[in-house]
């Protein structure tokens, strides 16, 4: 079994700070200029790790907010190669984890084995590829990413047998999609979703579980952190950046409030 820096890191946070806050942001959004500083500020505000999204022209799992950020980043020349360069700059200034998140096509075009080599050299801590099914895990992940955490997703529609298989193969943590559908969904059937996550805890007893999709405020983050090891926020952060008029104070304050709220557990 691979040694998991992410698992150790999450366990350490749980021991001293309560719950984990992971923030998703599209690489190069809202602008490549100053993006590294924005990520470092998100770390300072309370983000325990960053999921760095690789812009893609057809992000099937993403809602309109993340789709917009992806298109804007693409229009400014951000691709996988530039994302890796930016990640390298961030890692040279912070030892907090960065997880590369993107769709399979850009990774396949780049070359999966070459990507694995680049990730290792840069020091990226994990990778999430939401459109690679478990049936293709060995070909895509196992044969290439031996020294980086490969984070897999489960959702309310995932059968129990498949959840177990995903749990066995996922390293670092299991990404729990709290709702059916795309990211940024505003109206979560919260009670059902919380019960679903609570049920996952019984199935994935020895795995860290982080909950994402549809978490957009402090109270929702607090409730989901009560049945998991932490939360992932993406669309709400990007929406805040969109409304920031070039200053990120409100965004950073939002991240700080979320971290403080979930640390009360």
N, C-alpha and C positions, 0 to 999 in steps of 0.2 A: 504493500500500500504506500502511495506517495506521501511524503512529508508535507503537511499542509500548514503553511505560514498563516493563511487566513483563519483556519480553525483555531490555531493557537492565539492569534490576535483577538478574535471574537471572544474566546473563552476568558482572556485576560480582561477585556472590557466588562464582560458580565460579572467578573469577580470584583471589580473596583468601581465601575461606573453604572452598572445596571444594564441598560439595553443599547443596542447598536443602531446608529443612524448611517445609512448609505444614501448618497445623493447621486442621482443620474443627471448628467449634463451632456448635451451633444457637443462634440469636439469643435472648437472654433466658433461657437455661438456665444454671444451675438456677433462677435467679431474676432478674427484671429489675433488682432492687436490687443494685448492685455489679457488674453485668455488664461495664460499660465497664472498670472496674478489673481485672477478671479477664482481659479481652483484653489490656490493656496489660501485665499481669504475664506473660501467655503470650509476648508480644513480648520482654520482658526476659529470659525464661527461654531464649529461643533460636528461637522461631518467626520465620521470615523473612517470612511472610505469613499472613493469616487468611482462610479461606474461611468466610464468614458465612452460615449456613444460614437460609433463610426457612422458618419452621414451616409445615407443610402436613398436611392431614388424611389424605392417602393417598399417602405417599412410597414409590412402587413400587420404587425401587432401593435402599432403605435397610433394614438389618437391624433387629432388635428394639431394640437400644440406642438408635439414632438415632430410631427411631419413637417410643420412650418420651420422649426429650428433646423431640421435636417436639410431642407431645401435651401435655406439661407446660408448654411455652412457650405453646401456644395457650390452655390453660386459664388462663394468667395475662395474657391479652389481647395477646400478641405477634402482630402481623400484619405485612404488608409495610410499611405506613405507619410503624409503630413501629420496624421493623427499619431503615428508612432514617434515621429520627431518631437511633437509637442509633449507626448507622454514622457519621453526621455528627459526633456527639460524640467518637467514637474518632478520626476523622480530624483533628479539631481539636487532638488531643494527640499524634499520632504520624504520621510520614510513611511508615511501612511500609505495604505494599500491603494493601488489603482487596478480596477478590473476593466478589461477591454470588452465592450459589448457591441455586437454587430451581427449583421445577417451573413449567411454563408457565401453568397456570390462574390463580394469583394475579397473575402479570405481565400476562396478557391482561385480567383484570378491572380492573386498575389502569390499563391502557392502555400499550402497549409504547413508543410514542413519548414519552409523558409520563414513563415510567420512565427512558428513555434520557436525557431532559432532567434529571431528578432526580439520576441517577447522575453526570452530568457536573458538576452544580452542587456536589454533595457531595465529589467527588474520588475516588469509588470507582474502582478500577483495572481491574477485569475482571468478567465475568459468565459463569456456567456454568448452563445449562439442560439437564439430562440427557435430558429427554423431547421435545426438539425435534429431529427427524431432519434429516439433511443436505439432504434434498429441500426442506425448509421454511426452509433457512438464509437465503436471500435475503430472503424476506418478513419473517422474524422479526428477523434480525440485521443484514443488509447495509443494509437501508433505514432502520435506526434507530440502531444502535450504531457510528457512524463514528469516535468518539473514545474508545472504551473497548475493551479486549481482550476478544475473544469466544473462550472456551476450549472446545474440543470434545473429545469422548471417543472412544477406541478401545478395543476389548476383544479377547480371544482369538478371538471369533467374527466379527470384522470382516474381510471379504475384502480382499485387498491393494489392489485398485483403489479400494475405498472408503477405505482407510487413506490412500492418496495424496490423494484428494479432500479428506478431512478435514484432512490436514496442510496442504494449500494454503489452506484457509479459516480454520483455527484460528490465533489470534494470541496472543502471550504465551508459551504453551506448549501442548503436547498432553497431555491427561489420559489416562494409560494405566491402564485397569482391569486389574489383574493376574490376576483370577480370573473365572470364569463365575459369575454369580449376584449376590447382594446384598452390601452393605457389611458389614464386621465378620466375614467368614467366617474361621473360626479355622484350618482345616486346608487350607493352600494346598499344591498339588502344586508345591513350590518350584522344583525343578529345571526342570520344564517351563515354569513361569511366567517364570523368569529367562531361559531360552532364547528365550521369546516376546518379552520386552522387548529382548533383545539383537538379535533379528531386526528389531524395529521401528527400532532405531538405524540399520540399513542402509537402510531405506526412507525414514525421515524424517531425512535426514542434516543438514539445516540447521535443524532445529527442536529446541527444548528439550523434553524429555520428563520429566514427573513421574509417579511411580507411586503409585497408591492402591488402596484396597479390600483389607482383610485384613492390613494391616501393623500388628502389635500389640506388637512388642518390638524391642529394640535390634539383635539379630542379624539379624532379617528386614529391618529398615530398612537395615542396613549392606550386606547382600547385594544388595538391589535398587538401592541408590544406586550400586553398582559398575557397573551396566549402564544407568544413567539419569543425569539431572541433579539428581535429588532425589526425596523421598518426601512423600506426603500421609498424615497420620494423623488419623482422626476418631473412630471407635468406641472405640478404646482410650483416648483422652483423655476422652471423655464417660463411659465406664465408670469411669475413675479419679475423675472429678468426683463421680459417683454414690456412690462409696465413700469420699468425703473427709470426710463428717460436718461440712461447713460450712467446713473449712479446705482450702486448695488446695496445701499444701506438697508432698504426694506427687505431685500432678498436675504441678506446676511442675518438680519434681525429675525426673520422667519425661521431660518435654519437653527439659530440659537434657541428660539422658543421651543421648537420641536425637540431638540436635544435635551433641553432642560426638563421638558414635560415627561419624556420617556425615561429619563434618568431617575424619576421618582419611584420607579418600581424597584 
